[in-house]
Every structure is written in structure tokens, then in C-alpha cells.
Amino acid sequence: MKSVPLKAYPRTAQRRLGVKKLRAAGRIPAVIYGRQVQPRNLEVEATELDKLIHRSLSENVLVDLSISSDARPTRLALVQEVQHHPLTGRVLHVDFHEVAEDELVTLTVPVEPVGEAVGVKGGGVLEHVMFRLKVRALPRNLPEVIQVDVTGLDIGKAIHLGDIKPPEGVELLGDKKSTVLSVAAPITEAQEAATAEAAAQTTGEVEMIKEKKEEPAAGSEKGGEKAEKADKAEKKK
């Protein structure tokens, strides 16, 4: 993974009001941490961070972070986590994980199928079972994505974790028998009809149970009172 330069500044604003003013001024609150360093509050330009993320294939980005007034000219760091606004998608906060050049790093990367599976051409459906894979490598060997060729994948066949050849210097972690991608047979009209019928029957049974629960019990308190009043009226006659 190629590192890209990014400028950062020490941050003093921590409370909600201070952070709100920081974002209004066009900067994003951040923090950097690592094995050999104490956590440190930072801020970065929102426009620069947006460019960095949008130009990358994923949010796994390696940066040469230069911090204003820092004793070290740059710090090698991974973008560990990016928090977004749930409605606007705007970046709210970013975590940087400082790493060493010779430090093995573990993270998850997206899986990208390449090509059109032969089974899909025959009417099958490509199923993406695992969307991210866990990898371990030196920082500069980390891939942004893992591409998997699916052109030879036929209906009923699958590509497992152990079938994938990782880039040089990268180790894939996890159960080698885990299915990553597969091609399923197309659903027939008869299967669709059977599924719809089963769903309709289930719905009907639920409605019948509900109606039964709403009916008053024969031996309920109100039913007993009515019976008692009827007996008294009969005796008076």
C-alpha cells in the first residue's frame, strides 16, 4: 500500500461545543495512537481528508502524517476508523494508528470479484458470502482490496479462502474452508410459488390464532355473572 502525505495539527478542543466550532471552521477532530506512543488529539483539514478518502479504493489508507510543531517530520500511520454522520455521510472523526515500517499489521480489506462467472452466464446467481477478508502484512505490503477472479466459477461451485492467492508478502487469516464467493442455481417458478404459498399459509395461521385469543373464554368471569343472573330470573318466575 502506497503512503500518501497528510498534514495534521495539535488539537486543544475536546468538549462538545469546542468540537462543534472546530467542524464549523472546516476541520475534523482526530486522534493518533500506537504501541510506542501515547494517544494524541489532532485535527485535520476536512477538504484534504475528503480528497484522501474519495481517491482510495477503501478507507484503509496509509499516510505519512506530518504534525505541526512535532519533533518528528512525519509519522507512518493507518487510517484506522472513520466516523460518518448517519444522514449526511459527512466525516465526523478519524482515528490514526501509528505503525512502524517493520511492524506486521492485521486489518480487514474488501473483496472484489473480477470477471463474469460462467455459471452466471448460464443463469446462476453470484453470491458474495464474505465481503471482507482479514490479512496480515507489513504496512507497505497491505493491499487496499483483494481481487478474486470468478470467470471459471460454475453453478454449484464456490471459491474458498484457501483457494485465493494473496499478493506477495500478504497472509490471509481465517478458516481456509470458509466460502468467499459462490454461484447458486437460479430459482425456478415452481420454487417461487411454493415459497409464496408457504408464506401465505403461515400468515393465515397467525391470524386465526389472534382471532381465537380475542374471543372471551366460556368460563370467564363475565360469562359466569350472566349465567347467575339468568338462574335468579328463572327462580322468580
C-alpha positions as CSV (number, residue, x, y, z in Angstrom):
1,M,0.0,0.0,0.0
2,K,1.5,3.3,-1.1
3,S,1.5,6.0,1.6
4,V,0.2,9.5,0.9
5,P,1.1,12.7,2.7
6,L,-1.4,14.4,5.1
7,K,-1.0,17.5,7.3
8,A,-2.3,17.5,10.9
9,Y,-2.3,19.9,13.7
10,P,-2.4,19.6,17.6
11,R,-5.9,19.8,18.9
12,T,-7.0,21.5,22.2
13,A,-10.8,21.5,21.7
14,Q,-12.3,18.5,23.4
15,R,-15.7,19.3,24.7
16,R,-18.8,19.1,22.5
17,L,-19.0,22.9,21.9
18,G,-15.3,23.1,21.1
19,V,-15.5,20.2,18.6
20,K,-18.6,21.7,17.0
21,K,-16.8,25.0,16.4
22,L,-13.9,23.0,15.0
23,R,-16.0,21.3,12.5
24,A,-17.7,24.6,11.6
25,A,-14.3,26.0,10.8
26,G,-13.6,23.2,8.3
27,R,-11.5,20.9,10.4
28,I,-12.1,17.3,11.6
29,P,-11.2,16.1,15.1
30,A,-8.8,13.2,15.1
31,V,-6.6,11.1,17.4
32,I,-3.4,9.2,16.8
33,Y,-2.2,6.2,18.9
34,G,0.1,3.2,18.6
35,R,2.1,0.7,20.5
36,Q,5.0,3.0,21.1
37,V,3.2,6.3,21.5
38,Q,0.7,7.9,23.9
39,P,-2.7,8.9,22.3
40,R,-2.6,12.4,21.0
41,N,-5.5,14.7,19.9
42,L,-5.2,16.1,16.4
43,E,-7.2,18.0,13.8
44,V,-7.1,17.8,10.0
45,E,-8.5,19.9,7.2
46,A,-11.9,18.4,6.1
47,T,-11.2,19.1,2.4
48,E,-7.9,17.3,2.5
49,L,-9.3,14.3,4.3
50,D,-12.3,14.0,1.9
51,K,-9.9,14.0,-1.0
52,L,-7.8,11.3,0.6
53,I,-10.8,9.0,1.2
54,H,-12.5,9.6,-2.1
55,R,-9.4,8.8,-4.1
56,S,-8.8,5.5,-2.2
57,L,-10.4,2.2,-3.1
58,S,-11.4,1.7,0.6
59,E,-10.9,3.5,3.9
60,N,-7.8,1.5,4.5
61,V,-5.3,4.3,3.8
62,L,-1.6,4.6,4.8
63,V,-0.5,8.1,5.4
64,D,2.8,10.0,6.1
65,L,1.4,12.2,8.7
66,S,3.2,15.5,9.3
67,I,2.1,17.1,12.6
68,S,2.7,20.8,13.0
69,S,5.3,21.6,15.7
70,D,6.1,17.9,16.1
71,A,9.7,16.8,16.8
72,R,9.5,14.2,14.1
73,P,9.0,15.3,10.5
74,T,6.5,12.5,9.6
75,R,4.7,9.6,11.2
76,L,3.6,6.5,9.3
77,A,0.0,5.7,10.2
78,L,-3.0,3.8,9.0
79,V,-6.5,5.4,8.9
80,Q,-7.9,3.0,11.5
81,E,-11.5,4.3,11.7
82,V,-13.6,7.0,10.1
83,Q,-16.9,8.0,11.8
84,H,-19.5,9.4,9.4
85,H,-22.7,11.4,10.1
86,P,-25.6,8.8,9.8
87,L,-27.7,11.1,7.5
88,T,-25.3,13.3,5.5
89,G,-22.3,10.9,5.4
90,R,-20.0,13.8,6.4
91,V,-16.8,12.8,8.3
92,L,-17.1,13.5,12.0
93,H,-13.9,11.9,13.4
94,V,-10.9,9.9,12.3
95,D,-8.5,7.6,14.1
96,F,-4.9,7.2,13.0
97,H,-2.9,4.1,14.1
98,E,0.8,4.8,14.1
99,V,2.9,1.8,12.8
100,A,6.5,1.0,12.2
101,E,7.9,0.1,8.8
102,D,8.9,-3.4,10.1
103,E,5.7,-4.0,12.1
104,L,3.2,-6.7,11.0
105,V,-0.3,-5.2,10.8
106,T,-3.6,-7.0,10.8
107,L,-6.7,-5.5,9.2
108,T,-9.7,-6.4,7.1
109,V,-9.8,-5.5,3.4
110,P,-12.7,-5.6,0.9
111,V,-13.2,-8.5,-1.6
112,E,-13.7,-7.5,-5.2
113,P,-14.9,-10.2,-7.7
114,V,-13.3,-9.8,-11.2
115,G,-14.9,-11.0,-14.4
116,E,-18.2,-12.7,-15.1
117,A,-18.7,-16.2,-13.8
118,V,-19.5,-18.9,-16.4
119,G,-22.3,-20.0,-14.0
120,V,-23.9,-16.5,-14.1
121,K,-23.9,-16.7,-17.9
122,G,-25.8,-19.9,-17.6
123,G,-28.5,-18.3,-15.4
124,G,-26.9,-18.7,-11.9
125,V,-26.6,-16.1,-9.3
126,L,-23.2,-14.9,-7.9
127,E,-23.3,-15.0,-4.1
128,H,-20.9,-12.7,-2.2
129,V,-20.6,-14.6,1.1
130,M,-17.6,-12.8,2.6
131,F,-17.3,-9.1,1.8
132,R,-14.1,-8.5,3.8
133,L,-11.0,-10.7,4.5
134,K,-8.6,-10.4,7.4
135,V,-5.0,-10.0,6.2
136,R,-1.6,-9.6,7.9
137,A,1.4,-7.9,6.3
138,L,4.0,-5.1,6.7
139,P,2.4,-1.6,6.3
140,R,3.6,-1.0,2.8
141,N,2.6,-4.5,1.6
142,L,-1.0,-4.1,2.8
143,P,-3.5,-4.3,-0.1
144,E,-6.4,-1.9,-0.4
145,V,-8.6,-4.6,-1.8
146,I,-8.3,-8.4,-2.6
147,Q,-9.4,-9.1,-6.2
148,V,-10.7,-12.6,-6.9
149,D,-11.1,-13.9,-10.5
150,V,-14.6,-15.6,-10.8
151,T,-14.7,-16.3,-14.5
152,G,-14.3,-20.1,-14.1
153,L,-16.9,-20.4,-11.4
154,D,-19.8,-22.6,-12.4
155,I,-23.2,-23.2,-10.9
156,G,-23.0,-25.1,-7.6
157,K,-19.3,-24.2,-7.2
158,A,-17.5,-22.0,-4.7
159,I,-14.3,-20.2,-4.1
160,H,-13.0,-20.8,-0.6
161,L,-10.5,-18.8,1.4
162,G,-7.8,-21.4,0.8
163,D,-8.3,-21.0,-3.0
164,I,-7.3,-17.4,-3.0
165,K,-3.7,-16.5,-3.7
166,P,-2.9,-13.3,-1.8
167,P,-0.4,-10.6,-3.0
168,E,3.2,-11.2,-2.3
169,G,4.1,-10.5,1.4
170,V,0.4,-10.8,2.5
171,E,-1.1,-13.6,4.7
172,L,-4.8,-14.4,4.6
173,L,-6.1,-15.2,8.1
174,G,-9.1,-17.4,8.9
175,D,-10.6,-20.8,8.1
176,K,-9.3,-21.9,4.7
177,K,-12.5,-23.8,4.1
178,S,-14.7,-20.7,4.5
179,T,-16.7,-19.8,1.4
180,V,-15.9,-16.4,0.0
181,L,-17.8,-16.5,-3.4
182,S,-20.2,-19.0,-5.0
183,V,-22.7,-19.4,-7.8
184,A,-26.1,-20.6,-6.8
185,A,-28.6,-22.2,-9.2
186,P,-31.5,-19.9,-10.4
187,I,-34.8,-20.2,-8.5
188,T,-37.5,-21.8,-10.6
189,E,-41.1,-20.6,-10.9
190,A,-42.3,-23.7,-9.0
191,Q,-39.9,-22.9,-6.1
192,E,-41.1,-19.3,-6.1
193,A,-44.7,-20.4,-6.0
194,A,-44.1,-22.9,-3.2
195,T,-42.3,-20.2,-1.1
196,A,-45.2,-17.7,-1.6
197,E,-47.8,-20.4,-0.7
198,A,-45.9,-21.3,2.5
199,A,-45.7,-17.7,3.5
200,A,-49.4,-17.2,2.9
201,Q,-50.3,-20.3,5.0
202,T,-48.1,-19.0,7.8
203,T,-49.8,-15.6,7.7
204,G,-53.3,-17.3,7.8
205,E,-52.4,-19.4,10.8
206,V,-51.1,-16.4,12.8
207,E,-54.4,-14.5,12.0
208,M,-56.5,-17.5,13.2
209,I,-54.6,-17.7,16.5
210,K,-55.0,-14.0,17.0
211,E,-58.8,-14.2,16.5
212,K,-59.1,-17.1,18.9
213,K,-57.3,-15.1,21.6
214,E,-59.7,-12.2,21.2
215,E,-62.8,-14.5,21.9
216,P,-63.9,-14.4,25.6
217,A,-63.5,-17.7,27.4
218,A,-66.6,-19.8,28.2
219,G,-65.7,-19.9,31.9
220,S,-64.8,-16.3,32.2
221,E,-65.9,-14.0,35.0
222,K,-68.4,-12.1,32.8
223,G,-69.8,-15.4,31.4
224,G,-70.4,-16.7,35.0
225,E,-72.2,-13.5,36.0
226,K,-74.6,-13.7,33.1
227,A,-75.4,-17.3,33.9
228,E,-76.0,-16.5,37.6
229,K,-78.4,-13.7,36.7
230,A,-80.3,-16.0,34.3
231,D,-80.8,-18.6,37.1
232,K,-82.1,-16.0,39.5
233,A,-84.7,-14.7,36.9
234,E,-85.9,-18.3,36.3
235,K,-86.4,-18.9,40.1
236,K,-88.5,-15.8,40.4
237,K,-90.8,-17.0,37.7
